Structure formats: C-alpha cells, structure tokens
C-alpha cells in the first residue's frame, strides 16, 4: 500500500504579540473609541433623565384654541469665534429639553454687537405704542388678509451667555425710555438738485433709439420695405438697450441718487430717549431665563477643550437644569445681585473684549423677573404613580 507524505503541510501558528507600532496604534484607537462611546451613552442617558422630568408639561391637556407656550431665544456669536458654536450648543443641549416640555420657541440671532439690544428695544417700544394707540397690533399683510392667523405670543426670553443677557436688559432699558413718537427722517446727504430733469431707464432707451434710427416719426410716403427695415432695426436697438446692465445705461444723476439711498439705508434714525418718556407695556416685560454658555478658545484652554470633548454630558446637566427653570416658568423679581450672573464667563473671552457691564435703571430692573428652579419638581416615578391612580379608579 502506497503512502503519501504531504511535505507542504501547514505549520502550527504560534501566538505572538504584534509589533510595537501596531500596539501603539490599537491602544490609541481603542482609547479614543472607548471614550467617545462612553460619552455618547452618558449623554443620551442625561438627556433622557432631563426630558423625563419635564415630560409632565407636555402631557398637560389644553383647549382646542389654546396655543403652546412660546419663548424667544436670543443668541449671539461668542467673542473670538463664530455664531455656529452657539447654534450647535442650542441644538444639542437646549432644543431637546424644549421639545420634551412642548415649549415653542423663536430664535433670534445677533450677528453684530448691539443688534439684539436694538431688536429688544424695538419690541418694547412697539408694545408701548400699541397700548397708547399710536400703532396697530397687526402688520400691513395681516390687515389686508381675509383671515388673520392665530399665533402664540411669547411670554419669556431666553439668553445664551452673559453677552446676550446684557444686550437684552439694555434693550429693556432703552425700550422703556424711548419716545413713542416716530422721529422725522434725517437727511443724511444733501438733496439732489434737478429732480424734474431725472431720466428713467425707458426714456433713456427711447432717446438712444431715436439717435440710432434718425427719427421716430413715420410717414406714409416711405417705401414699405424700407419701413420694415427701420422697424426691425428699431426693435433690435431697443432690445440691445434693455438687455444691457443697468450700470451701463444709468446716468450720473441716477448713480448719485442710488448712492444716497445706500447711505440712508445704512445710517439708522436715532429715537429720542429720556427718563421723561418712561413707561412699561401693559403686559409688562417678559421674564428672562439665563443659560450659561462657556465657549473655550485659545491654546491655553486646549486641555479644557479636550476634556469637554469626551465629557459633553456635563453640558447636558447644567444647561438642562437652566432650561428646566424656563420650562416650569417659576419666576422671582430681579435683584441687583442678579446683574452679576455669568461673570464666570468673562475670563474665557478677556483676550477679545473687556468685562460685560449691565447698566440699567432700578425702576426698569424692578419690572424684570428671572426664572428660578421650581420648589417641587415631581420625579419620573412619582409621575407614573399619579398617572396610575386615575386608571385604577
């Protein structure tokens, strides 16, 4: 009997450690992956914990014509950074709590310094004008509409960071002190002489057509073929003139007028402001809810940014706690000490701007309320027990 010998039989594999480079690679990859996974699960758990505590508000019954509670959110770009950081912070840590509590919101962004202050002051002044009968509560479109849509009214203001808080309070101060009478428009540029000699684009095209074709008057003595030729050349000239850019056919008079309109659009009209004009809207000033926003910038804060990258669930804890105050709508009068809220944010942007001071009148501050932590917030277990009692009965 013949026997076969397999000379190329596989050798036994020996267990051995990977090389030094692979050990470093897998150690770093595994550590980073583990930290990211850990932070993800802790963040999801923290969001669920906060959402369960405000879920009782979303389960409350309301009437057919009742609208959900609405707040106005003001956000601005942190010093030395873009507004995308504030948007991301709102989307990740604040919006989920509002959604869980069934609180509607309107976001207003201040892209430049002082823009939020101007928006708030204009809103307060508008409410005062409506109460005094000097303005209509409906816009021009709503007045002309056959059916006016029913919309919810904001009953609270939410600010992200101390800078937005300062601008909102300064806007309250300015809005209560501004005059209710609209100021006359200020002429920024000297009036343009010769308004009667202004030539429109159509007149300019007609004059150029006349020069190109010789005369616009037609006579019956002309040959029909020549008449058709003149008509075709005239239409071609008009088409070429109307298709040219405005910059090529505008006169110096029109150019100077457009530049004047641009200047007038940029320079705002200043509204008189004095303590003698002081008044508060009948509905009062909306309560203010402060949400801390600590934006880390610079190389010195690199270690803090690295720590925050793998521990974002901490933001859910302290941001969610501030949003819960706004959701439950429990307020107190603003004290002078409350003007120092958010001072711990200033060292993070001292490289880009100085301290943020809030200078408002005491009688304006006395009209402002701020949201506080509710005394009794039912726990999720208590909510389930309360819901189970009617079912048993």
C-alpha positions as CSV (number, residue, x, y, z in Angstrom):
1,X,0.0,0.0,0.0
2,X,1.4,3.3,-1.1
3,X,1.6,6.1,1.5
4,X,1.5,9.8,0.6
5,X,3.6,12.3,2.5
6,X,2.4,16.0,2.4
7,X,5.6,17.9,2.6
8,X,3.8,21.3,2.2
9,X,1.6,20.8,5.3
10,X,0.8,24.0,7.2
11,X,2.9,24.7,10.2
12,X,1.5,25.3,13.6
13,X,0.7,29.0,14.3
14,X,2.4,30.5,17.3
15,X,0.8,33.2,19.3
16,X,2.9,36.3,19.4
17,X,2.4,40.0,20.3
18,X,2.0,42.5,17.4
19,X,4.8,44.9,16.7
20,X,5.5,48.0,18.7
21,X,3.9,50.2,16.1
22,X,0.7,48.2,15.9
23,X,0.5,48.2,19.7
24,X,0.6,52.0,19.8
25,X,-2.0,52.3,17.0
26,X,-4.5,49.9,18.6
27,X,-4.0,51.4,22.1
28,X,-4.7,54.9,20.9
29,X,-7.6,53.9,18.6
30,X,-9.2,51.8,21.4
31,X,-8.8,54.5,24.0
32,X,-10.4,57.2,21.8
33,X,-13.2,54.9,20.6
34,X,-13.9,53.9,24.2
35,X,-14.1,57.5,25.4
36,X,-16.3,58.5,22.6
37,X,-18.7,55.6,23.1
38,X,-18.8,56.2,26.9
39,X,-19.6,59.9,26.4
40,X,-22.3,59.0,23.8
41,X,-24.1,56.7,26.2
42,X,-23.8,59.1,29.2
43,X,-25.0,62.0,27.1
44,X,-28.1,60.0,25.9
45,X,-28.8,58.9,29.4
46,X,-28.5,62.5,30.8
47,X,-30.8,63.9,28.0
48,X,-33.4,61.2,28.8
49,X,-33.2,62.0,32.5
50,X,-33.8,65.7,31.9
51,X,-36.5,65.0,29.4
52,X,-38.4,62.7,31.8
53,X,-38.5,65.4,34.4
54,X,-40.2,68.0,32.0
55,X,-42.3,65.4,30.3
56,X,-45.2,66.2,32.7
57,X,-45.6,69.6,31.0
58,X,-46.1,68.0,27.6
59,X,-48.8,65.7,28.9
60,X,-51.0,68.5,30.3
61,X,-54.3,68.9,28.4
62,X,-55.1,72.2,26.7
63,X,-58.1,73.7,25.0
64,X,-58.9,73.5,21.3
65,X,-57.9,77.1,20.7
66,X,-55.0,77.2,23.2
67,X,-51.6,77.6,21.7
68,X,-48.4,76.1,23.2
69,X,-46.3,78.2,25.4
70,X,-43.7,80.2,23.5
71,X,-40.4,81.8,24.3
72,X,-38.0,83.9,22.4
73,X,-34.3,82.7,22.3
74,X,-31.6,85.3,21.7
75,X,-28.1,84.2,20.8
76,X,-25.0,85.9,19.6
77,X,-21.6,84.9,18.5
78,X,-19.1,84.4,21.3
79,X,-16.0,86.8,21.2
80,X,-13.3,85.4,19.1
81,X,-15.5,82.7,17.5
82,X,-18.4,82.3,15.1
83,X,-22.1,82.0,15.8
84,X,-22.0,78.4,14.6
85,X,-20.8,77.5,18.1
86,X,-23.8,79.0,19.7
87,X,-26.1,77.3,17.2
88,X,-24.5,73.9,17.9
89,X,-24.8,74.4,21.7
90,X,-28.5,75.3,21.3
91,X,-29.3,72.4,19.0
92,X,-27.5,69.7,21.1
93,X,-28.3,70.7,24.7
94,X,-31.3,73.2,24.8
95,X,-33.6,72.3,22.0
96,X,-34.2,68.7,23.1
97,X,-35.5,69.9,26.5
98,X,-37.9,72.4,24.9
99,X,-39.2,69.7,22.6
100,X,-39.7,67.3,25.5
101,X,-41.6,70.0,27.5
102,X,-43.7,71.0,24.5
103,X,-42.4,74.6,24.6
104,X,-42.4,76.5,21.3
105,X,-39.6,78.9,20.6
106,X,-38.4,81.6,18.2
107,X,-34.7,82.0,17.6
108,X,-33.3,85.5,17.0
109,X,-29.6,85.9,16.2
110,X,-27.5,89.0,16.7
111,X,-24.7,88.8,14.2
112,X,-23.1,92.1,15.3
113,X,-22.7,93.8,18.7
114,X,-25.8,95.8,19.7
115,X,-28.1,94.1,17.3
116,X,-30.0,92.1,20.0
117,X,-30.3,95.3,22.1
118,X,-31.9,97.1,19.1
119,X,-34.3,94.3,18.5
120,X,-35.5,94.1,22.1
121,X,-35.8,97.9,22.4
122,X,-37.9,98.0,19.2
123,X,-40.2,95.2,20.5
124,X,-40.8,97.0,23.9
125,X,-41.4,100.3,22.1
126,X,-43.8,98.7,19.7
127,X,-45.9,97.3,22.7
128,X,-45.9,100.7,24.3
129,X,-47.1,102.3,21.0
130,X,-49.9,99.8,20.7
131,X,-51.1,100.4,24.2
132,X,-51.0,104.2,23.6
133,X,-53.0,103.8,20.3
134,X,-50.1,105.1,18.1
135,X,-49.6,101.8,16.3
136,X,-51.6,98.8,15.2
137,X,-51.0,95.3,16.6
138,X,-51.5,93.8,13.1
139,X,-49.0,94.2,10.3
140,X,-50.0,95.5,6.9
141,X,-50.2,92.0,5.4
142,X,-52.4,90.8,8.3
143,X,-54.7,93.8,7.9
144,X,-55.2,93.0,4.2
145,X,-55.6,89.3,4.8
146,X,-59.1,87.8,4.7
147,X,-58.4,85.7,7.8
148,X,-55.9,86.7,10.4
149,X,-53.9,83.6,11.6
150,X,-54.0,82.9,15.3
151,X,-50.4,82.9,16.6
152,X,-49.0,82.3,20.1
153,X,-47.4,85.2,21.9
154,X,-44.0,84.9,23.5
155,X,-44.2,85.0,27.3
156,X,-40.5,84.7,28.1
157,X,-37.0,85.5,26.9
158,X,-34.1,83.0,26.8
159,X,-30.5,84.3,26.6
160,X,-27.4,82.2,25.9
161,X,-24.4,83.7,27.7
162,X,-23.8,86.9,29.6
163,X,-23.3,89.0,26.5
164,X,-26.8,88.2,25.2
165,X,-28.1,88.8,28.8
166,X,-26.5,92.3,28.9
167,X,-28.0,93.2,25.5
168,X,-31.5,92.1,26.4
169,X,-31.5,94.0,29.6
170,X,-30.1,97.1,27.9
171,X,-32.8,96.7,25.3
172,X,-35.4,96.7,28.0
173,X,-33.9,99.9,29.4
174,X,-33.8,101.6,26.0
175,X,-37.3,100.5,25.0
176,X,-38.9,101.9,28.2
177,X,-37.1,105.2,27.8
178,X,-37.6,105.9,24.1
179,X,-40.2,108.3,22.8
180,X,-43.4,106.9,21.3
181,X,-43.4,109.4,18.5
182,X,-41.6,108.4,15.4
183,X,-38.8,110.9,14.6
184,X,-38.8,112.6,11.3
185,X,-36.4,111.1,8.7
186,X,-33.0,112.7,8.8
187,X,-31.5,113.8,5.5
188,X,-28.1,112.2,5.5
189,X,-27.0,113.5,2.1
190,X,-27.8,116.9,0.6
191,X,-30.9,116.9,-1.6
192,X,-30.2,116.2,-5.3
193,X,-30.9,119.2,-7.4
194,X,-32.9,118.9,-10.6
195,X,-35.4,116.3,-9.7
196,X,-37.6,117.3,-12.6
197,X,-34.7,116.5,-15.0
198,X,-34.4,112.9,-13.9
199,X,-34.5,110.5,-16.8
200,X,-35.8,107.0,-16.3
201,X,-34.5,103.9,-18.0
202,X,-37.3,103.8,-20.5
203,X,-36.8,107.4,-21.5
204,X,-33.1,106.8,-21.9
205,X,-33.7,103.8,-24.1
206,X,-36.2,105.8,-26.2
207,X,-33.7,108.7,-26.7
208,X,-30.9,106.3,-27.7
209,X,-33.3,104.6,-30.1
210,X,-34.2,107.9,-31.7
211,X,-30.5,108.7,-32.2
212,X,-29.8,105.3,-33.7
213,X,-32.8,105.4,-36.2
214,X,-32.7,109.1,-37.0
215,X,-36.4,109.9,-36.4
216,X,-39.2,108.2,-34.6
217,X,-41.9,109.8,-36.8
218,X,-43.0,107.6,-39.7
219,X,-44.7,108.9,-43.0
220,X,-46.8,107.1,-45.4
221,X,-44.6,108.2,-48.3
222,X,-41.8,105.8,-47.3
223,X,-41.3,102.6,-49.1
224,X,-42.8,99.5,-47.3
225,X,-39.5,97.6,-47.5
226,X,-37.6,100.5,-46.0
227,X,-40.2,100.9,-43.3
228,X,-39.9,97.2,-42.3
229,X,-36.1,97.6,-42.2
230,X,-36.4,100.6,-39.9
231,X,-38.9,98.8,-37.6
232,X,-36.6,95.8,-37.4
233,X,-33.5,98.0,-36.6
234,X,-35.5,99.9,-34.1
235,X,-36.7,96.8,-32.2
236,X,-33.1,95.4,-32.3
237,X,-31.8,98.7,-30.8
238,X,-34.4,98.7,-28.0
239,X,-33.7,95.0,-27.2
240,X,-30.0,95.7,-27.0
241,X,-30.5,98.7,-24.8
242,X,-32.9,96.9,-22.4
243,X,-30.7,93.9,-22.2
244,X,-27.6,95.8,-21.2
245,X,-26.8,96.0,-17.4
246,X,-28.2,99.0,-15.5
247,X,-24.7,100.2,-14.7
248,X,-24.1,100.8,-18.4
249,X,-27.2,102.8,-19.1
250,X,-27.7,104.7,-15.8
251,X,-26.9,108.4,-15.8
252,X,-24.7,110.1,-13.3
253,X,-27.8,111.6,-11.7
254,X,-29.3,108.1,-11.1
255,X,-25.9,106.8,-9.8
256,X,-25.7,109.6,-7.2
257,X,-29.2,109.1,-6.1
258,X,-28.6,105.3,-5.6
259,X,-25.5,106.0,-3.6
260,X,-27.5,108.4,-1.4
261,X,-30.2,105.7,-0.8
262,X,-27.5,103.3,0.2
263,X,-26.1,105.8,2.8
264,X,-29.6,106.5,4.1
265,X,-30.2,102.7,4.5
266,X,-27.0,102.2,6.4
267,X,-27.4,105.1,8.9
268,X,-30.3,104.4,11.3
269,X,-32.6,107.1,12.6
270,X,-31.9,107.8,16.3
271,X,-35.0,107.7,18.5
272,X,-35.1,110.3,21.3
273,X,-34.6,108.7,24.7
274,X,-35.2,110.3,28.1
275,X,-36.5,109.4,31.6
276,X,-39.5,111.6,31.0
277,X,-40.7,109.2,28.3
278,X,-40.5,106.2,30.7
279,X,-43.4,103.7,30.6
280,X,-43.8,100.0,30.7
281,X,-46.0,97.9,28.4
282,X,-49.3,96.9,30.0
283,X,-48.3,93.2,29.7
284,X,-45.0,94.0,31.5
285,X,-41.5,93.0,30.5
286,X,-41.0,89.3,29.6
287,X,-39.2,87.2,32.2
288,X,-35.6,86.4,31.4
289,X,-34.0,83.0,31.5
290,X,-30.3,82.8,31.6
291,X,-28.5,79.7,30.2
292,X,-24.7,79.6,30.8
293,X,-22.6,79.3,27.7
294,X,-18.8,78.8,28.2
295,X,-17.0,78.9,24.9
296,X,-13.4,77.7,25.1
297,X,-11.0,79.3,22.7
298,X,-7.2,79.7,22.5
299,X,-4.3,77.3,23.0
300,X,-4.3,77.8,26.8
301,X,-7.7,76.2,27.0
302,X,-6.7,73.3,24.9
303,X,-6.7,70.8,27.8
304,X,-10.2,72.0,28.8
305,X,-11.5,71.6,25.3
306,X,-10.0,68.1,25.1
307,X,-11.7,67.2,28.4
308,X,-15.0,68.7,27.3
309,X,-14.9,66.8,24.0
310,X,-15.1,63.5,25.9
311,X,-17.4,64.7,28.7
312,X,-20.2,66.6,26.9
313,X,-22.7,65.0,29.2
314,X,-21.7,67.6,31.8
315,X,-23.2,70.3,29.5
316,X,-26.5,68.4,29.5
317,X,-26.5,68.5,33.3
318,X,-26.0,72.3,33.8
319,X,-27.7,73.5,30.6
320,X,-30.6,71.2,31.1
321,X,-31.1,72.4,34.7
322,X,-31.3,76.0,33.4
323,X,-33.8,75.1,30.7
324,X,-35.9,73.3,33.3
325,X,-36.3,76.6,35.1
326,X,-37.7,78.2,31.9
327,X,-40.0,75.2,31.2
328,X,-41.7,75.3,34.6
329,X,-42.0,79.1,34.4
330,X,-41.4,79.8,38.1
331,X,-40.1,83.4,38.5
332,X,-38.8,85.9,41.0
333,X,-38.1,89.6,41.0
334,X,-34.6,90.5,39.7
335,X,-32.3,91.9,42.4
336,X,-29.2,94.0,41.9
337,X,-27.1,90.9,42.7
338,X,-28.7,89.1,39.7
339,X,-27.0,91.6,37.3
340,X,-23.7,89.7,38.1
341,X,-25.0,86.4,36.6
342,X,-22.5,84.9,34.2
343,X,-19.4,86.7,35.5
344,X,-17.5,83.3,35.4
345,X,-17.7,83.5,31.5
346,X,-15.6,86.7,31.3
347,X,-12.1,85.1,31.9
348,X,-12.7,82.9,28.8
349,X,-13.0,85.9,26.4
350,X,-10.9,88.5,28.2
351,X,-8.4,88.3,25.3
352,X,-11.1,89.6,22.8
353,X,-13.1,92.1,24.9
354,X,-13.4,93.6,28.4
355,X,-15.8,92.8,31.1
356,X,-19.5,92.9,30.3
357,X,-21.2,95.6,32.4
358,X,-25.0,95.9,32.7
359,X,-26.1,99.5,33.4
360,X,-29.9,99.8,33.7
361,X,-32.2,101.9,35.8
362,X,-33.5,100.5,39.0
363,X,-37.1,101.0,38.1
364,X,-36.5,99.1,34.9
365,X,-34.8,96.3,36.8
366,X,-37.7,96.1,39.3
367,X,-40.0,95.3,36.3
368,X,-37.9,92.4,35.2
369,X,-38.4,88.8,36.5
370,X,-36.0,85.9,36.1
371,X,-36.7,82.2,36.1
372,X,-35.7,80.2,39.1
373,X,-35.6,76.5,40.0
374,X,-39.1,75.2,40.9
375,X,-39.6,74.2,44.5
376,X,-41.2,70.9,43.8
377,X,-40.4,69.0,40.6
378,X,-42.1,65.6,40.5
379,X,-39.7,62.7,39.8
380,X,-40.5,60.4,37.0
381,X,-41.5,57.6,39.4
382,X,-44.0,60.0,41.2
383,X,-45.4,61.0,37.8
384,X,-46.1,57.3,36.9
385,X,-47.8,56.8,40.2
386,X,-50.0,59.8,39.7
387,X,-51.0,58.6,36.3
388,X,-51.8,55.1,37.6
389,X,-54.2,56.4,40.2
390,X,-57.0,57.5,37.8
391,X,-56.7,54.3,35.9
392,X,-57.3,52.2,39.0
393,X,-60.3,54.3,39.9
